[in-house]
Amino acid sequence: MKYVILIGDGMADYPIPEYDGRTALQIASTPNLDFIANEGICGMVRTIPHGMEAGSDIATLSILGYDPARYYTGRGPLEAMGMGIPLNEGEIAYRCNLVTESGGRIVDYSGGHISNDEAKELIESLNADAEFKREGITFYPGVSYRNVMVLKSGEEVEGGAPPHDIIGARVDAELPESDLLRRIILTSRQILENHEVNKRRAAQNKNKANMVWLWSGGRKPIMPEFRAMYGVTGAVISGVYLVKGVARCVALDVIDVPGATGYIDTNYDGKAEYALRSLRETDFVLVHVEAPDEAAHSGEIEQKVKAIENFDARVVGKILSGLESEYADAGYKILALPDHYTPVSLKVHTKEPVPFAIYDSRAHTRHHDIDTGIGFDEQSASKSPLRLNAHKQDLMRFLFSSLP
């Protein structure tokens, strides 16, 4: 039996008035997601436990059945684990965005979606600072604006708010409470503002990546292995270090796919190909696609719809076809869902339960409480009586046990 989880990051959305009150999932053409919903079972699942912040870190842990209230220590350490940064006892890792500051306000959470090479130059300039060195502060380049900072020791404080949630806010109003973190952020502004990288970007009318923003810090989490929890080995495919970090923390293999960028231009086909290849040697694979979330954070409905359609055709469709071709006799299950809502109208994550669907190739079980011909979307899934809490392992029990 083969098991597959397909996560379209931030696909869930609110009705959009300009599109006759349809959501991005309803606007998009998604025949493969619709097949999973129509021929399997669907419902709504809470991926963000009550009282916790909406984000892919919390949601991914919940989806895999790890209660964030017990295991979550911050986004920073998960990103560090995903990047292969060894976190020693006492060290604190922070997510470190390269952002754009202008007129005392945060105007871009991604530094104009700065390139990897440019980001690396800027991070190297921070590591060259003598004061940072003396204080045991190290910056690690990641992908584009997504980087990590590690403190050798110190008081554990979370840092600031996620920068994508405070676009337009004044820097001085949003700085972390920690004097050290405040000083690092403001010092980075002095170092980066007139860096050659930013001079070139300004000349090209691009946003500067002229300040770091530190958030969601914590120490390395300790979690039971996925195999011990569910009795299967497996792998994770993602273009973002956060999801890779969750995988490493639970002893799932991380498969790097060439061209997996985490953006609209990611290698969708390669993710599907590598997922199918991994199933020849293991029983479980999770494929995560960031693109819909990135488009939603920018408020670009057309891009979000395009990302969802690419996810459906080039990931979901190809994996479904490959599973049917190779494992029709042995059987397979496929679970599809967003990790959380990212409404284009808000450009931030929200906490509502998300739609999910599970197809079991051996069961061909329609959800008879729902009319046939349904699509994979928020409205259709909400008609199901199924209401699950992912962090309580409800979702994984459905995946790894017989469907009703």
N, C-alpha and C positions, 0 to 999 in steps of 0.2 A: 504494500500500500504506500502510495506517495502522497505527501501533504504539501500544499503551496499556500502561502499568504501573499496577497498582492495589495500593497498600500499606495493609494494615490493621495499624496500629502495635501491636506487642505481642500479636497474636492468639494466637500459639503458647503452649501451656501444658502443665503436667504433668497426669497423671490425677488426678481429684478423687474421693476415697473416698466422699463423701456423694452423688455422682452416679454410682455404680456403676463408678467408675474411668474415667469418660469425661473428656475434656478439654473446654474451653469450645467449641472448634470442633466437637466431636462432639455436644455438647449442643444447640448452636444449629441452627436450621433455615437451611440455606444452599444452596438449590437452584441458584443461579447459579454459585457457586464450585464446587459439585459437577459442574455441566455442563462447566466449563472443565477440571476434572481428568479427568472421564470421557471426554470427547470429544477431549481433547488429549493432552499428555504431562505427567507429574508426576515429582517426585523431591525430593531434599533438597539444599539449598544452604547453604554456610557463608557467612554475611554478616559475621561477626565474625572476622577473622583471628586465628590463634593469637598469644597474648601481648598482645592489645589488649582494652580495656574494652568491655563490651557497652553500646551506646547507639545512638540513631537517627542520630547524626552519623556514626559509623564505618560503620554498616550502610547508610545511604543512599549514601555515597560508594562503598562496595563494590558495591552493587546496580548503580550506574551505571558500574561498571568502573574506578573511580579507586582505586588502591591507597592505603589510608590511611597505610601506613608511609611512603609517599613524599609525600603531599599534605596530610595532616591536621596542622593546627597548633593545634587546640583548638576547643572548642565555642563559646567566647565570640566569636571573630572571625566564625564562621559566622552566629551570631545577629545580630551587628552588621551584617553584609552583608545579611541578610534584612530588617533594619529600615531599611536605607538609610543607615546611619551611615558617613560617609566615614572610613576608617582610613588615616591617613597613615603614612609610613615611621617606624618606631620606636615607634608607638603599640601598646599592648597592651589587648585587649578581654577582659573576663571575663563569663561568665554570672553574673547577680546575682539570686538568688532573694530574694523577701520571705518570710521564714519566721517561725514562731512559736517563741519561746524561753520556757520556763517552768521555774523551779527549776534553772536551769543546764543544761537539756537542750533539744535540738531536738525538738519534739513535732509539728510540722506543716511539711512542706516547701513548702506553698503559701500560708501565712498565711491558712488558712481559705478557700482559693480566692477571695481578695480580688478585688473588682470592678476593672475597668480605671480607672474614675474615682478610686476610693480609692487605688489603687496610684500613679496619677499625682500625687496630692496628696503622698503620702509621698516619692516620688522628688524632687519639687520641694523638699521640706524638706531633703533631703540636699544638693541642689545649692546651697541657700542658706547652707550652713555655710561660714564664712570659712576655716577650716583646710583643708577639702577644696579650696576654690577655689585657695588659695595653692599647694597641692601638685599642681595640674594634674589633678585628679580630676573626672570628669564622669559623672553617672548619666543613663541614657536609659530612659524608660518604654516598656514593651513591651505585652504582653497579660497581664493579671492579675499573677500572681507572677513571671512570666518577664520579667526586665529585663536591662539590660547596663550595665556600668561600664567606662569607658575611662581608662587612664593615659596621659598624654602621653609619658612615657618611664620607663625604669626597667629593673630586672632582670626577665627573663622567667621567672616561676614559675607553676606550674599553678594553684595555689589549693587549696582543700579538696576533700574527697570530694563526690560528688553528694549533695545533701541528702536525696533520696528513698531513698538507700542507708543513711542513718545516723539514721533516726528512733529516738528514745529515747536516743541517745548524748549524752554530756556535751560541751558546747561546748568546754570547755578542753582536752579530749582530742582534739578533731577540728580545732582551729584550724590554718590553714596555717602552714608554717614561716616564711614571710616576715613580718618584723616589721611592714612597712607594711600588708599585707593583714589581719593580726591586729588592728592598731589601727583600720583602717577598719571591720571587722566590729563590734568592741566599741564604737566611737564611735557607730555607727549604732543600737545598742541604746539608748544614752542619748538620742539624738535622737527615736527613734520610739516608745519605750515610752509616753510621755504625750501623744503627738500627738492632736489632736482626732478624727482618723479612728479611732484605736484606742480612745479613750474611748467613742465611739459603738458600736464593735463589741463592746466589753466589756459595755456596757449591754444589747446585744441577744443576749448569750450566744454571741457568735461569737469564734473565735480571733483574737487580735491578729496583725497583721503587724508585729512589733516589732523585727526585726533583719534585716540582709541577710546572705546567705551567698554568698561569692565562690568560683567554681570554674571549671575548664577554661579557663584563660586562654591567649592566644597572639596572634601577629601575623597579619596578613592573608595567606591562602594564595594561591599562584599555580598555576593549573591550566590545562591545555589546554581549548579549547572543545569542547563536546559534538559540535557539527557537524563539527569536524575529526576527532574520534575515530570517528564512525559515519556521517557523510554525510547526516544528517537535521537539520532544525530542529525546535524543539519548545518545550513549555511545561510548567510545574509548577503544580499547585494544592494548597495546603496551608493549614491554619489556624495553623501554627506557624512562627515566624521561622527556626528552625534549618533546616528543609527549604527554605524560600525562599532562605536564604543559600547553601546548596549550589547551588541553581539559578542564582543570580546569579554565583557563582564560575565556573561552566562555561558561562556565556552562554546559558542557557535563559530564556525569558520567564517572568515570575512573574504569574500571574493571581489577583487578589484577588476572592474570592467573598463577597458580603454575607452576614453571619450565620455565617461559618466561624469557629467559636470554639475548636476544638481540644478540645472537651468532648463529653459525651454528647448535648448539645442542638445540635450543629453542624448546618449546613445541608447535609445529605447530598444532597438533591435538587438544590440549587444547584450543588454540585460536579460532579455528573453532567452537568447542563445546560451549564455553562461548559466542561467538557471536550469535549463533543460540538461545541459552537460553535467551540472553538479548532481542532479538526481540519479545519474547512472552509478554514482558511488555513495549516495546517502539517501535518506528518506524524506527530508524536509528542507524547504528553502523559502525564505522570505525575500520578496523583491519590493523595494521602496523607491518611489519616484517623487522627487521634490517639486517638479516643474509647476503643477497647478498652484501650489502654495506661493511660489515666487511671484507668479503672475497676479495672484490675489492680493499680495502685499503691495503691489504697485497699482492696484485698482484697475487692472486691464482685463475686462471681461472677455474680449475677443481672444486674448492670449491664453486666458484660463481655459476657455472652451477648446482651443486648439490643443493645449497640453492634455486635457482629458481625452480628447479624441485620439491623440498619439498614444497615450497610455492604453486606451482600449484596443486600438488596432495593432499596435506594434509590440505591446507587452502582453496584455490579457489574451488577445486573439492568438498570437504566436505560441504562447504557453499552452493554451487550451488545445490547439491543434497538435502540438508536440506530445502532450500528455495522452491524448486520444490515440495518436499513432503508436506510441511506445508502451503505454501502460493500460490499454483498454481491458486486457484480461486480468492483470494484477489489481487494477482499481486505483483510483486517485480521488482526492478531495481538494477543492480549491476554494479559498476564502478571499473575498474582495471587500475592501472598505476604505474610506478615508480615515486618517488618524484623528482628525478634529475638523471643525468648521473653520474656514477662513473666508468670511464674506467680503466680496469686492467692495461693497458699500462702506465697510468699516476698515478694511486693510489690516486687521488684526485677528488673532485666534479667538474663538469663543468656545463655550463649554458644553453645548448641547450634546445629547446622544446622537451618534451618527448612524447612517444606514449601513447594513452589512448583508452579505449574501454568501451562502455556502452551497456548493454543488458537489454531490457525491455520485461518481460515475456508476456506482453499483446500484444506487437506489432509484435514480430518476424520479425523485419525490418532489412533486409540486407542493407548494404550500397551499392547501385547499381552502384556507380561510381567506385567501386573497383571490380576486378575479384573475383569470389567465390573461396573458398578454401584457403583464406589468413591465415596467422598466426599472432599471436600477437608479433610484433617486429617493430623495428625502420623503416626498409625499407618499409614494407607493409603499416604501418600507414602514412608514408610520401606521399604515393600515394593518400591519401584522400584529398579532397579540404578543409576539416575542419581545421582551424587554430584558436585556442582559446587562450585567456589570462586569466589564472586562477584568478589572483588578481583582475580582473574586474568582477568577479562572473560569467564569461561565463560558466565555468564547472558546477557550482552549478545550474545554470539555466537549463542546459541540464539534470541534474540529477533530479531536482524537477519539471520539466515541461514535456510536451509531446515531444517525439522524432520526428524529421522531417521525 
